[in-house]
Amino acid sequence: MYAIGVVGDRYPSACIVNTLTQVTASPQTIALSLNQESYTNEMIKKHGIFSVSVLSEDTSGTVVGALGFNSGRETNKLKNVGHKVLREGVPVLRESICCWFLCRVTGSLETRTHTIFIAEVIAGSDEYKGTPMTYSYYHNTIKGRASENAPTFLIQNEDNYSLSEKYTCKICGYTYNNNNNKPFDQLEDDWACPVCRASKDAFVKN
Ligand SMILES: Cc1cc2nc3c(=O)[nH]c(=O)nc-3n(C[C@H](O)[C@H](O)[C@H](O)COP(=O)(O)O)c2cc1C
């Protein structure tokens, strides 16, 4: 899982992706799939440059919530997310990331809904620490899911959950399991979704 940082019209911005892959090791080249509607896509086309912050397993769910379920077109998504802005105007996250690198776009391909950007790595952090958060870890351990613009988004099969009492956040898909926790209806009124900070009202019983 990665945060893609871009130069923004008003503020530097970033979004969450899980579809980034190595293309070649020398020169260091990557491919990234980004929805055509996203602000991040628009800013990459405009400036030809972006950063990649490699999320670690320690990255808080609220960072994924802030960057993966809102658009930088409407809000300053990095307002409450620790970051620094590189000389090129591109932000990289500060907390709980394994490393970061800076990429310059060298090519692109349009599919029906997403752009596949090809880019070369032109700079990066000196150190590497922690364990990278895989999509599987996010999905199975944090119990989060991809937002609708993510290439991996799939409509959930409600029957998967019919045997036990669970509550799902309508905003980010986080599932609260009554069996392993305090019953949902006994949670405090100000309890918030651990992934996207939505209130209890945003949860529906499965
Ligand atoms: C776990 C996760 C994975 C995601 N992966 C991708 C991805 O690979 N490509 C993509 O275009 N959007 C992906 N998204 C969705 C974007 O992060 C989301 O649409 C974001 O709001 C776009 O913000 P922007 O308009 O500021 O660019 C993902 C979201 C989550 C939560």
The ligand as a Gaussian input file, in Angstrom:
#p B3LYP/6-31G(d) Opt

LIG

0 1
 C       -6.983000       0.474000       0.158000
 C       -7.177000       1.436000      -0.975000
 C       -6.533000       1.218000      -2.188000
 C       -6.718000       2.092000      -3.261000
 N       -6.062000       1.859000      -4.440000
 C       -6.240000       2.704000      -5.484000
 C       -5.521000       2.517000      -6.691000
 O       -4.690000       1.614000      -6.812000
 N       -5.777000       3.378000      -7.725000
 C       -6.697000       4.399000      -7.620000
 O       -6.911000       5.133000      -8.592000
 N       -7.351000       4.619000      -6.464000
 C       -7.142000       3.804000      -5.387000
 N       -7.797000       4.021000      -4.220000
 C       -8.796000       5.116000      -4.166000
 C       -8.204000       6.501000      -3.989000
 O       -7.284000       6.568000      -2.911000
 C       -9.406000       7.439000      -3.712000
 O      -10.281000       7.426000      -4.827000
 C       -9.009000       8.862000      -3.367000
 O      -10.137000       9.471000      -2.765000
 C       -8.560000       9.673000      -4.557000
 O       -8.272000      10.974000      -4.071000
 P       -7.915000      12.198000      -5.029000
 O       -9.169000      12.578000      -5.766000
 O       -7.454000      13.258000      -4.073000
 O       -6.854000      11.753000      -5.957000
 C       -7.586000       3.196000      -3.122000
 C       -8.219000       3.450000      -1.881000
 C       -8.013000       2.574000      -0.818000
 C       -8.682000       2.856000       0.492000

